[in-house]
Amino acid sequence: MVTTALTGGSSISAVAEAISGAALAVFVLLHTLTLYKPAGAVAYLAIAVTVGFGLEACSIATGFPFGFYTHHVEGPRAFGVPFTVVAAWAILAWVAWILARVIVGEFRSRTLSVVVTPVVATLIVGGYDLVIDPIGAYVRQMYSYRSPSGVLGVPLSNYVGWVITGWVLFQTFALIERRWRREPTSVTRSALLMPAVIWFGLGLQVNLGLLRAGDATTTIQGTPVALADIYETCAEMTWFMMGLVVVVSVVRLYQGTPAASPETAD
């Protein structure tokens, strides 16, 4: 992530980004198997891929739920949706799901946990989108919106789409995941800490982008905007949208209250 942030636009950046993306994909695969039985890992990946791809394709074709937009990412795709975007949904959603499990813990009422955890996970993954979309659209030119709006050119419909997609994904998994959870072990706390480290790293990458913004500009709704200003605004948002999530999840893991930590649930 550091290499990608500091060498944007170079061949080194492309290689570093490919390596970090592949590493995150491998992490999610292994991490799902650490916390869930194989059937649970397969169920999560099937739900994440189906929901992420389905609603992305639906929005490209009909405008629901994200609004109309076009992906410019290279590589294989189907119905206008790059496979890397589907993989990103599976990766980000998994990290957000585990962070939400840690933060919410376990209520005495299982029904309450099944309802609250998906909502928290949705807000976590939506917070990341709030941070990264202006950079993806106007700095890296990864996608473009038919009807940009707002100060940073990302329409409200895009964020609504993330909330809808995230909630459908998380709520579906929440209804069935408990049967496949592995029994708590001595290493579970360390495993639950890893997503917080990754979330911190993703936020750090945005902040490091300030170091290479330079004097370059882009155009948002016909107005020239300095890339440094986009990075600065998004970096500021990471402190509260992502940093707060990291701090709360770490505190919950180490507060020493067994009933409130997922590793001691059930």
Secondary structure as UniProt FT lines:
FT   HELIX           2..6
FT   TURN            8..9
FT   HELIX           11..35
FT   HELIX           38..62
FT   TURN            64..66
FT   STRAND          69..71
FT   STRAND          77..78
FT   TURN            79..80
FT   STRAND          81..82
FT   HELIX           83..104
FT   HELIX           110..138
FT   STRAND          143..145
FT   TURN            151..152
FT   HELIX           156..174
FT   TURN            175..176
FT   HELIX           177..180
FT   TURN            186..187
FT   HELIX           188..208
FT   HELIX           209..212
FT   TURN            214..215
FT   STRAND          217..220
FT   TURN            221..222
FT   STRAND          223..226
FT   HELIX           227..241
FT   HELIX           243..254
FT   HELIX           258..260
FT   HELIX           262..264
//
